[in-house]
Amino acid sequence: MAKAFKYRVCQVQMARVTFVNGHWQGLQVPENSDPAQLYNSCPMVWEYLESAGKDGWELVATTEQAVRYGPEMSNMVSLLFLKKEVAQYSN
C-alpha cells in the first residue's frame, strides 16, 4: 500500500509563524492591531516546530521568498514545509 501524507506550508516573519496553509496564526485580528502586537501574538518558530513535531509533523524543506505589499513595499519571509504521514485504510 502506498503511503499518504498531509502537508503544511508555514510562513515565518520576524522569527514568528504568521500563516500556516494561508491561515493566520496570531491571537490578534490583523485588521485591528498594530504590527508589533500582530507579530507578538504569533508563535515563535521554535515553539511552533516543537508543538508540530509532537503531533507527528516533520520539517522537510525551507526557502526564502519576497512578498510584495504594493509597488513600494516588500519583505522577505521564510517558508517552512512540513509533512505528516496519514493512516490509510483498505476496504
C-alpha positions in Angstrom: 0.0 0.0 0.0 1.3 3.5 -0.9 2.0 6.0 1.8 -0.1 9.1 2.1 0.9 12.5 3.5 -0.5 15.8 4.7 1.5 19.0 4.1 1.8 22.3 5.8 3.4 25.5 4.4 4.3 27.8 7.2 5.2 31.5 6.6 7.8 32.9 9.1 8.3 36.6 9.7 10.5 38.1 12.5 11.0 34.6 14.0 7.3 34.0 14.3 5.0 31.7 12.4 2.4 34.0 10.9 0.5 31.8 8.4 0.0 28.1 8.0 -1.6 27.0 4.8 -2.9 30.5 4.3 -4.5 30.7 7.8 -3.4 33.5 10.3 -1.7 32.0 13.4 -1.8 35.1 15.7 -4.2 35.8 18.5 -4.7 39.4 17.3 -7.0 40.3 14.4 -4.8 41.6 11.6 -7.1 44.5 10.7 -7.4 45.9 14.2 -3.8 45.7 15.6 -0.5 47.5 15.3 2.3 45.4 13.6 4.2 44.8 16.9 1.1 43.3 18.6 0.3 41.3 15.5 3.7 39.6 15.3 3.9 39.1 19.0 0.6 37.3 19.0 2.0 34.6 16.7 4.0 31.6 18.0 7.8 31.7 17.9 9.1 29.4 15.2 10.8 27.0 17.6 7.7 26.8 19.8 5.6 26.0 16.7 8.0 23.4 15.4 8.2 21.7 18.8 4.4 21.5 19.1 4.0 20.3 15.5 6.7 17.7 16.0 4.8 16.3 19.0 1.8 15.9 16.6 3.9 13.9 14.1 4.8 16.8 11.7 8.3 16.7 10.2 10.2 19.7 8.7 11.3 18.6 5.2 12.4 21.9 3.5 12.8 25.6 3.9 13.1 28.5 1.5 13.1 32.3 1.4 10.5 34.3 -0.6 10.0 38.0 -1.3 6.4 39.2 -0.6 5.2 42.5 -2.1 2.7 44.8 -0.4 2.1 47.2 -3.3 4.6 48.9 -5.6 6.8 50.4 -2.8 6.9 47.8 0.0 8.3 44.3 0.1 9.5 41.9 2.7 11.5 38.6 2.8 9.8 35.7 4.5 10.8 32.2 5.3 8.7 29.3 4.2 8.8 26.0 6.2 7.4 22.9 4.6 6.2 20.2 6.9 4.8 16.7 6.2 2.9 14.1 8.2 2.1 10.5 7.3 -1.6 9.7 7.5 -3.1 6.3 8.0 -4.7 4.7 5.1 -7.4 2.1 5.5 -8.0 -0.6 2.9 -11.5 -1.8 2.2 
